[in-house]
Amino acid sequence: MIVCAWLGTAVAETPQQQADKLFAEGRELLTVQKDSKAACEKFEAAIKLDATATGTMLNLGLCYENLGKYATSIKWFRKAQAAAAEKQLTEYENAAKDHTVTIAPKVPTLKLTVDGPPEVEIRIDGERIDATTYGQVELDPGSHEIVGRAPGKKKVIQAVELKDSQNEAITIAFAESAVPVYVDRGAGRRRIGMIVGATGIGVLAFTGVYGLKRRSDFFDTPPGSEDEKAIKREVRLYGTTVFVVGCGAVAAGVLLYLTAPGKEQISDGTAFAPVITNDEVGFAVSGQF
């Protein structure tokens, strides 16, 4: 068993070997099978294993260029150009530079203007945009969702459709204050706790009345009689049992009430935002409900 385990470890591929294998598979898909989408997936997996592979960066640029995703493509060509320059790989550097020059005019750009407080967060397709790049955000052609958040303001969502080489300007305006929406997930549990607790209090009240009544009967009964003994047994059996049940119900009710979840905010508000496409300009209601 030890020998088998040792052999298994000996033949396991290293991350570099896995990256090389994925790169070769990607090249096969890109150059022979002409499947750029599948090739990009292989190269993306390879770059995660070897983040410094200039050749993989170049091929990511190529396959995304074939897919018409020019912003993603030029990002990888720029990375490849910088990596090649650092490693003095002149051929790779020139190839990346040539593709960058060719693709740059095709990349759609978005100019963002933010009308709101300083602490604004803008995300496009889930990726946070640095404020220093608001003037020229490079995006792939197609549909994109812009989400703006600011403290104390309603979240703003805008949609934009971009074509090749298109330059679009959009203003993200935070005009209205947010009206948070809450959900009380513990309301039912607290209600049950109140019912159980109230039932327990009722049981304890009944026990008190019952005890007073039997106490009066006890003192009206001749000492040492069978009736006196019967009252003692009855109080000990039923009175004590009902008292314990009442106390337990009160404790359970208090526990249910105190451990119930509190109110939870599920939305930071709803906003009207313009929708800009190649065919129409309109408004849409956005937000979480």
N, C-alpha and C positions, 0 to 999 in steps of 0.2 A: 504494500500500500504506500509506503514511504517513497519507494522507487518511482511508482506511478505519479505521485504528486510532484516529485522532483522533475520528472520528464515533462509533465504538464506545464510547469513553470518555465522550463527551459525553452519550450517551443512557442510560448505566448508572444504575440506581436507587441512591440514597443509602440508608444504613441507616434513616434516618427515613422515607423513602418506602416502604421494604420493611415497616417496622413498621406504618405507616398502612394499607398494603394488607392485611396479615395481620389487623389489627384489623377492617377492613371485612368481610373474609371470615368472621371469627369472629362478628361481629354478625349476618351473614346466616344462619349456621348456628344461632345461638342463638335468634334471634327469628322467623325465617321457617321454617327447616327443622326446628327443634326438636331439633337434634342436639347436646346439651350436651357429649358426649364429644369430638366433632370440634371443637367451638367452643373447648373448653379447650386443645386442642393448638395451635390457631391463636393464642390469646391467650398461651400459654406461649412460643411462638416470637417473638411480638411483644414481650413484656416483656424478652426477652434482648437485643433490639435497642434498646429504649428503656426502661430500668429505672425511669424517673421518671414514666411515663405513668399518671396517676391513673385515667383512664377504663379503661385495660386492667386495672388492679388490681381495680376494681369489677366488671368483667365476669368476671374470673377467679373472684371470690367468688361471683358469680351462677351460673356454670355448674357450679362444684363443689358449690354448694348444691343445685342441681337433681339432681346425681348422688348426693346423700346423703353426700358426703365433708365433713362439717361442720367437722372440725378444720382441714382444708386451706382450706375456704371462709372460716372466721372469721379465719384467718391473713391472707388477702388483704384482707378487709374492714378489719382493723386497720391494715394497711399503707396502704390507700387513705384511711382516716380521718386518719392522721398526715400523709400527703402532702398531702391536701386542706387540712388545717388550716394547714400551712406555707405553702401557696400561696394561702390565703384563698379557697378554692373552697367556699363555704358549702353549696351544694346537694349537692355530692359528699360533703362531710363528714357532713351529716345523713343522707344515704342510706346511707352506710357504717355509721354509728352505729346506725341503725334495724335494719339487717340483723344487726349484731353482737349487739344486745340480743335479737333474735328467735332467733338460732341458738345462743347460748351455752348454754341449758338442754339442747340436744340433743347437745352434744359429749360423747362418752365420755371419761373420764379414768382415768388409771392412777396409783396411789400406789406408788412403789418404795421398798422398804427394803433396804438393802445390808448384809449381814453378811459382812465381809471386811476386808482391809487397806485403807489409805487410797488407794493407787494403783490404783483400780478404774476400768475402762472399761465403760460400758453402752451398747449400741447396740440400737435398735429398728428393724427392717426395714432394717438397714445404716446408719442415721443415728445418729451419736453424740449421747447425751443429756447435757446439762450437769447437773452435780450439784446446782446451785441449783434445778432444776426437778423433782427427784425426787418432791417432794410432790404435784405435779399435772402429769402429762404428758398433754397433749391429743392424742387419736388419732382417726382416722376409724373408723367402725364396720367390723367385719370381723375377719379373722384377722391376727395380728401375731406376729413372732418376736423374742424378747428374747435377746440374747447378752451374757453378762457375762465379762469377762476381768480377771484379777488376777495380778501377778507370783508365780510359784511355785505357783499354784493351777490346778486343772482348770477348763477353760472350761465355763461353765454355759449351757445353752440352754433357754429356756422358751417355750411357745406360749400365747397367750391369744386368746380370741374375745370381741369386745365388741359390744354392741348400742347403739342410740341411748340417750343419757342415762345409760348404765351407768357406775358408779364402782367400780373394782376395785383391790384392794390385793394386791401381790405382794412376796414376800421373795426376794432373790437371795442365796443362801448359798454361800459358798466354803469348804466344810468340809474337802475333801481336797487333798492336795498333788498337783501334776501329775506324771505319769509320761510324759515326752516319748517320742514314737515317731520313730525315725530310719530312713532308708533309705540304704543304701550303694550309690550309683549307679556308683561306680568299682571295685566289687569284681571284676567280670568283667575289666575292663581291667588291674587289678593282677595278676590271676591269669594272664592272657596274658603280661604283662610278665615274671612269674617263670618261666613256661615257656620263653619265648624266651631269657631271660637264662641259664637253666640249660642250655639247648641249646647256647648259645654257649660256656659254660664247659666243657661236654663236648667240644665241637669243639676248643677250645684244649688241653684235656688230651690228646686224641688226637694233636694236632699235636706236642705235647711228646714223647710216647712215640714217635711216628713219627720225629721228628727225632733222638732218641737212638739209635734202631735204625739209621737210615741213616748216622748219624755213625760208629757202630761198623763198619758195612759199608764205609764210605769208608776208614777207617784199615787195614782188612784187605785192601784192594784195592791191587795194585801201582801205584805212582805213574806217571801218564802213560798208563795203560791205557785202553782203551775203556770198561771197566766203571766206572772212576773218573769218566770224563766223563759216563757215563750217569747215575750217582748224582747228580752235580752238577745235571744238567738236570732230573732228576726232583724233587729237593728244591726247586730254584728254581721249577719249574712248579706242582707239587702242594702242597708244603709251604707256600709263601708264600700261595697262593690260599686254602687251607684256614684259615690263620692269620688272613688278612684277614676271611674270612667269620665266623669265631668272634668276632673283636673287634667286628664290626658287629652280630652277634646280641646280644652282651652290652650294647653301647651302646643298641641298640633296646629291649632289655628294661628297662634302667634308666630310659630316657626314658618308656616306657609306664607304668611303676610310679609315677614321680614326678609325672607330669602327669595321673594319674587323678583324677576328682572325689572329694572327701571325703564324709563322712557328712552327710546333710541332714535336718534336723528337719521332719517332715511333719505332726505333730500335737502339740498342747500338752495332750493328755489327753482323757479321756472322762468324762462326768458323768451322773448320774441327776438329772433335773429334773422337777418337777411340770408337768403339762399341764392348763390350766384352760380349760374351754369352758362354754357355756350348758347343755350336756346332761350333761357328765361331768367328773370329776376323777380324774386318774391320774398315772402316771409314764411317762417315756420315756427311753430311752438316747440320749444325744447325744454328738456329737464327730465327729472326722474319722478315717477308717480308711484 
